[in-house]
Amino acid sequence: MQEFFYMDLIASVLGLCCVFLAGRGSKYNFWVGYLYTAALFLLFWNKNLYASLLLQPVSLAINILGHYRWTHPRKGEESSADSKALKVSVLSWAERALVLGSVVLVAFLWGKVLDSLFPADPHPYLDSLVTVLILAAQLLSALKKWDCWIAWLIVNIAQIALHLSVGNIFMPIVCGLYLANGVWSLVSWNKKYKKDE
């Protein structure tokens, strides 16, 4: 039981650092993100949250993509504050509808798969929804889309419910802090977007 406590604590601290740095537009969030991914893999393995567990290799790939994109903007994508940094942009309404529809469909299908393959998963559909939302939010973050923070806010609310349901101690508190950071980052990135528009 004590090992879960420390694992939960380490994952929580790494996650807070990663999201704090991302919200401030720091490319160093990706280095912390690599460690956070490894810590979450171990945490979810021990809690039988298989959808979240299987997310970690994909999260690692998205983290690598984001690290590259944030530090190697294409012509016309450069931030006005730093020509070697990717500027913040937004999705169109059609892109938002596509992302939302994809999240709902994939989460439902993934939940059905989890329900049949992993009966030990206590909440396959909630686990699946959180997983798919995280992937969408991470991908939008990797592309430095302002909309990622809306996705992160939804993720944080869902994760609070999920972590409370399986008895995690620190992760619900961390998700609450993520929620506060997400609101701040939503406003902050909107200012950056308007500056570079």
C-alpha positions in Angstrom: 0.0 0.0 0.0 2.9 2.4 0.8 4.4 1.9 -2.7 1.1 3.1 -4.2 1.2 6.2 -2.0 4.7 7.1 -3.3 3.9 6.2 -6.9 0.8 8.4 -6.7 2.8 11.3 -5.1 5.6 11.1 -7.7 3.2 11.0 -10.6 1.3 13.9 -9.1 4.3 16.1 -8.7 5.6 15.4 -12.2 2.2 16.0 -13.6 1.8 19.4 -11.9 5.2 20.5 -13.1 4.5 19.4 -16.7 1.1 21.1 -16.9 2.4 24.2 -15.2 5.2 24.6 -17.7 2.9 23.8 -20.6 0.4 26.5 -19.5 3.2 29.0 -19.6 4.2 27.9 -23.1 7.6 26.5 -21.9 9.2 23.8 -24.2 10.7 22.3 -21.0 7.3 20.8 -20.2 8.1 18.0 -22.7 11.2 16.8 -20.7 9.1 16.5 -17.5 6.4 14.9 -19.7 8.7 12.0 -20.5 9.1 11.2 -16.8 5.4 11.7 -16.1 4.5 9.2 -18.8 6.7 6.5 -17.2 5.3 7.3 -13.7 1.7 7.1 -14.9 2.3 3.8 -16.7 3.4 2.2 -13.4 0.5 3.8 -11.5 -2.2 2.6 -13.9 -0.6 -0.9 -14.1 -1.0 -1.3 -10.3 -4.6 0.1 -10.3 -5.9 -2.0 -13.2 -6.9 1.1 -15.3 -6.0 -0.5 -18.6 -7.3 2.1 -21.0 -5.2 4.7 -19.2 -2.2 2.3 -19.1 -2.4 1.7 -22.8 -2.5 5.4 -23.4 1.0 5.9 -22.1 3.0 4.7 -25.2 0.7 6.9 -27.4 1.2 9.8 -25.0 4.9 9.4 -25.3 4.7 9.5 -29.1 2.5 12.7 -28.9 4.9 14.2 -26.5 7.8 13.7 -28.9 5.7 15.2 -31.7 4.8 18.2 -29.6 8.4 18.7 -28.5 9.5 18.8 -32.1 6.6 21.0 -33.3 6.9 23.6 -30.5 10.6 24.0 -31.3 10.5 23.7 -35.1 7.7 25.9 -36.4 7.1 26.1 -40.2 7.2 29.3 -42.0 4.3 31.5 -40.9 3.8 29.5 -37.7 6.5 31.4 -35.7 5.5 33.2 -32.5 6.0 37.0 -32.6 7.8 36.7 -29.2 10.3 34.0 -30.4 10.9 33.0 -34.1 12.0 29.6 -33.0 8.8 28.8 -31.1 5.4 27.7 -32.5 2.7 30.3 -32.1 -0.7 29.6 -30.5 -3.5 28.9 -33.0 -7.2 27.8 -32.8 -9.3 25.2 -34.5 -12.1 26.1 -36.8 -15.7 25.3 -35.8 -15.7 22.4 -38.3 -12.5 21.0 -36.8 -14.0 21.3 -33.3 -17.1 19.4 -34.4 -14.8 16.7 -35.9 -12.8 16.4 -32.8 -15.8 16.2 -30.5 -17.6 13.6 -32.7 -14.4 11.5 -32.9 -13.9 11.6 -29.2 -17.5 10.4 -28.5 -17.4 7.6 -31.1 -13.9 6.3 -30.2 -14.6 6.5 -26.4 -17.8 4.5 -26.8 -16.1 1.8 -29.0 -13.0 1.6 -26.8 -15.3 1.3 -23.7 -17.0 -1.7 -25.3 -13.6 -3.3 -26.0 -12.4 -2.7 -22.5 -15.6 -4.0 -21.0 -15.1 -7.3 -22.8 -11.3 -7.7 -22.6 -10.6 -6.4 -19.2 -13.4 -7.2 -16.7 -11.2 -6.0 -13.8 -11.5 -2.4 -15.1 -14.0 -0.9 -12.6 -15.2 1.8 -15.0 -14.5 0.9 -18.6 -16.6 3.6 -20.2 -15.3 6.4 -17.9 -11.8 5.1 -18.2 -12.2 5.0 -22.0 -13.7 8.6 -22.2 -10.8 9.9 -20.1 -8.3 8.1 -22.3 -9.7 9.4 -25.5 -10.1 13.0 -24.2 -6.5 12.9 -23.0 -5.3 11.8 -26.4 -7.3 14.6 -28.1 -6.1 17.2 -25.6 -2.5 16.1 -25.9 -2.6 16.2 -29.7 -4.1 19.7 -29.6 -1.4 20.7 -27.1 1.3 19.2 -29.3 0.0 21.4 -32.2 -0.2 24.4 -29.8 -4.0 24.9 -30.3 -5.7 27.1 -27.8 -8.7 24.6 -27.8 -6.5 22.1 -26.0 -7.3 23.9 -22.7 -11.0 23.3 -23.2 -10.3 19.6 -23.7 -8.0 19.6 -20.6 -10.7 21.2 -18.4 -13.1 18.4 -19.4 -10.4 15.8 -18.9 -9.6 17.1 -15.4 -13.3 16.9 -14.3 -13.6 13.4 -15.6 -10.3 12.4 -14.0 -11.3 13.7 -10.6 -14.3 11.3 -10.8 -12.2 8.4 -12.0 -9.4 8.7 -9.4 -11.9 9.2 -6.6 -13.7 6.0 -7.7 -10.5 3.9 -7.4 -9.2 5.4 -4.2 -6.2 7.4 -5.4 -5.2 9.9 -2.8 -3.2 12.6 -4.5 -4.4 12.4 -8.1 -7.9 13.9 -7.4 -6.2 16.9 -5.7 -3.7 17.2 -8.5 -6.6 17.1 -11.0 -8.2 20.0 -9.1 -5.0 21.9 -9.4 -4.9 21.0 -13.1 -8.3 22.5 -13.4 -7.2 25.8 -11.9 -4.1 25.8 -14.2 -6.3 25.0 -17.2 -8.5 28.0 -16.6 -5.5 30.3 -16.2 -3.9 28.7 -19.3 -7.0 29.1 -21.4 -7.0 32.9 -20.7 -3.2 33.2 -21.1 -3.1 31.3 -24.4 -6.0 33.3 -25.7 -3.9 36.5 -25.1 -0.9 34.9 -27.0 -3.2 33.9 -29.9 -4.6 37.4 -30.2 -1.1 38.9 -30.1 0.1 36.6 -33.0 -3.2 36.8 -35.0 
